[in-house]
Structures are given as C-alpha cells and as structure tokens.
Amino acid sequence: MRTIAQASVGLGLRAVHVAEILASQPKVAWFEVLTENYLVAGGPARANVRAVAQRYPLVLHGVGLYVGSAQGVDRDHLAAVRDLADELDVPWVSDHLCWGSVDGHFSHDLLPLPYTPTVARRVAEAVRQVQDTLQRPFLLENLSSYVGFAESTMTEWQFLSAVADQADCGILLDVNNIYVSSLHHGFAPQEYLAGIDFARVGQFHVAGFAQHGGLPVDTHDHPVADPVWDLYGQAVALGGVKPTLLEWDARIPPLAELISEAGKAERHWPKTQGEPHGADAR
Amino acid sequence: MVPMHDDLLDLQRRFLAGLQEPLAGPQRDMADLPPVGPAPAGAVVDRAIALLADLRHSPATRGWATYRGQYWYRLLDSLREDLPALRVLLGEATADTLFEAYLLANPPRSPTLRHLPVGLAEFIQDRPDLGGVSGLAADVARLEIALCLAYEAADAPLLPAAELLTAPVGLAKHLQLLRCANSILGPHRHFRQSRRWRQLQLRPPRPQVLAAYRDGQQLRVVVVTLRELAVLEALAQLGSVAAALQQCRDRGILGARDARAVQRWFARWQSRGWLVRRLGAELGREETRREHAANPGACLGVGDGQCTAHNAAT
C-alpha cells in the first residue's frame, strides 16, 4: 500500500485536468479521487484513473456510502468501493457522516443526521462494517449542514467524536465545513476544534464557499476564504500537520492555479514541519 | 426524545419525501425551473419541516429551502448535462418541465446519477404535451442515453479473427443497438458539430437502426441494417457465429448469396471492437437479460449498459 506524508498537500483529481496531469506530471504529492465518479465498469474514466495511479498516490473520497442511512450501507456499493480501493492501492478511503437514501430512493446529497447517542451507535456499527469490508483505514468527514433536528441532544463535534471512538475510525476534518456550519448554527468554530481528538484526524479538507442570501453554502467553486485558512492554521496548531486537500468541484480553474491555491496551506504549517510542496510522497 | 431505529427510518422517509415534492414559488428559481409547475403537496413538506429546529441565525425553513433547492438543481443539472440535444430539440423551458415531470414520476433509484435518465425515452414516448415531437424526442433521448452508457461500459478482450468460429462470441458491453422510429443520425451529427438541431418533425418518420459504441476514448454512432441487427442479436443470444448465421438463414434473413456481405460485416464489426470473447457466466445472464427486456422497469439501476440497449432494440 502506498503511503502519503503527513506534511503534504493533495489535489482533487478532476476529469478536465487528467490529460494535462498525465502529459506534464506536475509536482503534486497525491490526488484525491471522487469514488463514485470511477465506479464504472470500464471505459476512459477508469483507464485514466488507473494511469494516474501509476504515477501518483491516490486516496478515495466518497459521497455515496451513506453510513447514516437507517437501512444500512448498500453492500453492493460498498463492495464496488472495496474493489476500486484495491485496484488503486489507496492508503485510506473516506466518506461523509451523513445519510442520503431510504427505501431505494436516493437524494444524491449529503444529508445531516439527528445528533443523539442512539444514532451515533447505529452509525458506528455501519462504519465498522465498512472498515471490515474495506480492510484499510476509513476516515469520516464532517458535513456542511444547514438544518438541525429537533431531536438532537449532542453537538456535531460530540456526535462525530462519539461515532469515531465507537467505530475506531479516522476523521477527515473539513475546516471549510466547520466554518460554513458555524455561521448557520451559530457555534464558535474554535469550540468545534477543541472537541476533536486530533489523534484520529487523518486528513484535512479546505475549500471555497459561495454566499446565498447572506449565508454561506459549501459549493467548492471559489478560492478558500481567509477565515477558513485562519481556522485551518488553528487546526494545524492544535493537531499538527496532516495531509491536506483543496477541494474545487465547480467552475474549476486551470491546474496551475489549483496547485498554487493548494500550496497556500503550507503557509500555515509550523516552520519545522514545512516541506517543499508536493515533493514528499513521490 | 432519543430516536430509536424506527424513528430514524421514519425521520429519513419524511425528510426525503419532502425533498422530492415539487418546488413552488420563488424556490423554483433556485433550480432554474420555469415559474409555474405542479402544485406542491404542502402537508408532505410540512411534515419534513416539523422535524427541524430553528438555528441561531436562521429559521428552519431557510436551511430546508437550501436542501430542497440542491436536490432539484443537482438532478435537473445532471439531466441537462446528459441530454444536450434533447434540450435543444425541445427548448430549455419545455425540456425542464419534462425533466421535472420525469423526476417526479421516477425519483432516483441508483447510487449514481449516470443512471438517472435510463427510463426517460419510455417516459417521453407518448406524452401529448410535446406537440407531436414525442416520438422524435424519445429517439433523441434514447441515443444520448446510449452514448452515456457506452462511455462507461465494461472493457472486454477482443476476439481474434482466427477464433471467431471456435470460441464463444459475445457483443462488447459498450455496443448499444437502438431501433429508432426516426432517422436521427444525421441531425444528431449536425447537432454535435453546431450545437443546433436540424428540424425533422415536418418530415414523415423513417425508421433507423443505430449502433452507438466506444472507439478508444471516442464515442461513435453508425447506422446498421436490419439484417446486420438480426445477426448481432442472434450472436448476443446464441454466443456462436455458426448458430447465429444458421438461425438467420432458417428465418430467411440471410440467403446463399450473402456470404461475402456477412464476411464484410464481421470484418467491420471486429475493426470496431464489437466482438468479444464471451465468458461462461454471461451465457447464464442472457436469460436474465431477456427477462429484463420483457420488463424494462426491472433494468433501471442495474449498471448493465447492455440492458437498456437491448430494451431499446426490441
């Protein structure tokens, strides 16, 4: 299994950049692959991701396991994720702390859960099933959420920590999501960070958001906002440098611009841990 | 109250049912939908909102509207992206109204958005609100869906010419055979070059059999004759060149003087990567595939590109 250095910055692999990546092999430490885009039987997409995997370490990041679905994780989908992870030899797989389907109907969205101890136990069971199947580390990512359930009795960070502890899984801490959710829910993002066990954090996400009606929505179509970079610096100060990924999924800029934006992460690392961007894991 | 399992299931059912309700009023702008749409069933949405608590900086209805808008925008955008020629043929507003009606009748049942349009051609076929172009629109949808399926279909080892008569033969998964009521290949090629649709609806329909397939990283569409289609379908069914040709001769589709034509067909099909080595398990799956063809709804979301193509061709 390939390894990725703690002090490293990765990029999301996007179809519009694949040809350029294969031709010019830019200095990027690793790429994060959106799992569901490559759960296809064959064809150019699967061939391209195989070709990138021969040149760079990859990690898988999913949007479709739905570990919070009351009816459990779809076993066929999970098996397909396992097969892709095995084929690409990824050091870890991540997905979101959410649900998204019920009775065979799919929302194709990352929907929040009611935060209660009972739901946490159920989700932890599902995550254990995921880990048992994947046989490789699994990281749970916190969401941007725009609603809260009347039934919730825990904060999001308490819920995330409870699930991660009970499932003994890792955390993919999305700093942009913390910031966006804090503006909707009215909590202090520093309080969120203080509630996280950074020993479980295996990866950071940073991303840009858009404003809709005066409140942020997690759209991944803008540069990372300054308050998010500041919060990222605080997270690094608390938990140390971890593999960090810039997410940019819509209105995608040229590859060179993405690499430059992602490189800003290094400015927030302690001087002793900084390494040349992208040169560590190859 | 601490929810138990059934409570969580009930919560998720209520939440998703609320998302799936038609958008109304200003919310339709969020999904770029025409201002007037189906009337929403308010009680379903109210039951979903009742699950939520107001947040410190915004009422529950505001966050709920964000999820509603995202649900509809994401699904509509996926259909818009996969069916560009259909959108141009119908016009954006009519296409959006059609897509909305389709999604209301066929909420997503697959974990991948790529399968979202697989029932659209059948949905369009007999719609009276399309002003007489429903048959043409269904053909265009069928072709665009076939191209999506061809793009992601499984790779398979090609069958060497020397083994054609001895090895079990199958059709490549990326090959999508379509029996269309209208001659849409020319207008579709024109669309792919110009992004404009050459009008066809005033001409009398002329049936056309199309083969959409993957050639390396390219997608191609060609016309095949009814006799070629018969041989290809026999190959898919029987898995043997000799048996397929015999069946076509027995049915009067091929005659004694067709030998050279058949040789040319097989050479062409091989050069296009349509003929592959058929695995043992696929022979068993053929029965299942024919059952699917008899019941198109059962094919949705199974991730088998052949399935939809077979439906379209039968």
Chai-1 contact restraints between the chains, C-beta under 6 A:
chainA,res_idxA,chainB,res_idxB,connection_type,confidence,min_distance_angstrom,max_distance_angstrom,comment,restraint_id
A,V40,B,E152,contact,1.0,0.0,6.0,A-B,restraint_1
A,A41,B,A153,contact,1.0,0.0,6.0,A-B,restraint_2
A,A41,B,A154,contact,1.0,0.0,6.0,A-B,restraint_3
A,G42,B,A154,contact,1.0,0.0,6.0,A-B,restraint_4
A,G42,B,D155,contact,1.0,0.0,6.0,A-B,restraint_5
A,G43,B,Y151,contact,1.0,0.0,6.0,A-B,restraint_6
A,G43,B,E152,contact,1.0,0.0,6.0,A-B,restraint_7
A,P44,B,Q217,contact,1.0,0.0,6.0,A-B,restraint_8
A,G64,B,P111,contact,1.0,0.0,6.0,A-B,restraint_9
A,A70,B,L8,contact,1.0,0.0,6.0,A-B,restraint_10
A,A70,B,L9,contact,1.0,0.0,6.0,A-B,restraint_11
A,A70,B,Q12,contact,1.0,0.0,6.0,A-B,restraint_12
A,H77,B,P111,contact,1.0,0.0,6.0,A-B,restraint_13
A,W99,B,Q12,contact,1.0,0.0,6.0,A-B,restraint_14
A,V102,B,Q12,contact,1.0,0.0,6.0,A-B,restraint_15
A,V102,B,R13,contact,1.0,0.0,6.0,A-B,restraint_16
A,V102,B,L16,contact,1.0,0.0,6.0,A-B,restraint_17
A,G104,B,R109,contact,1.0,0.0,6.0,A-B,restraint_18
A,H105,B,P107,contact,1.0,0.0,6.0,A-B,restraint_19
A,F106,B,P108,contact,1.0,0.0,6.0,A-B,restraint_20
A,S107,B,L16,contact,1.0,0.0,6.0,A-B,restraint_21
A,S107,B,Y71,contact,1.0,0.0,6.0,A-B,restraint_22
A,H108,B,R74,contact,1.0,0.0,6.0,A-B,restraint_23
A,H108,B,L113,contact,1.0,0.0,6.0,A-B,restraint_24
A,D109,B,Q70,contact,1.0,0.0,6.0,A-B,restraint_25
A,D109,B,Y71,contact,1.0,0.0,6.0,A-B,restraint_26
A,P114,B,P3,contact,1.0,0.0,6.0,A-B,restraint_27
A,T116,B,V2,contact,1.0,0.0,6.0,A-B,restraint_28
A,T118,B,V2,contact,1.0,0.0,6.0,A-B,restraint_29
A,V119,B,L8,contact,1.0,0.0,6.0,A-B,restraint_30
A,Y146,B,G63,contact,1.0,0.0,6.0,A-B,restraint_31
A,Y146,B,T66,contact,1.0,0.0,6.0,A-B,restraint_32
A,V147,B,L52,contact,1.0,0.0,6.0,A-B,restraint_33
A,V147,B,G63,contact,1.0,0.0,6.0,A-B,restraint_34
A,V147,B,W64,contact,1.0,0.0,6.0,A-B,restraint_35
A,G148,B,A53,contact,1.0,0.0,6.0,A-B,restraint_36
A,G148,B,L55,contact,1.0,0.0,6.0,A-B,restraint_37
A,F149,B,L51,contact,1.0,0.0,6.0,A-B,restraint_38
A,A150,B,A53,contact,1.0,0.0,6.0,A-B,restraint_39
A,E151,B,P3,contact,1.0,0.0,6.0,A-B,restraint_40
A,H184,B,L55,contact,1.0,0.0,6.0,A-B,restraint_41
A,H185,B,L55,contact,1.0,0.0,6.0,A-B,restraint_42
A,G186,B,R56,contact,1.0,0.0,6.0,A-B,restraint_43
A,G186,B,H57,contact,1.0,0.0,6.0,A-B,restraint_44
